[in-house]
């Protein structure tokens, strides 16, 4: 069990170091968006979303918001959220 986890962790750590230190900025952003989508789907499962479609939709919405913020467009987030008054 531990050996299989180490075998999984080593390539993931190598990919992470490459993404942080050597990859172009766009690749790093897409990796962060992908990891966020996976984490959001898992959070959807833990929070009680029963249908797979709703879990995936939740993950896509969260990933899209992260992508918009990473692209430097917080004004789009304000439009989505609605007026603040």
Secondary structure by P-SEA (a helix, b strand, c coil): caaaaaaaaaaaaaaaaaaaccccaaaaaaaaaaaaaaaaaaaaaaaccccaaaaaaaaaaaaaaaaaaaaccaaaaaaaacccc
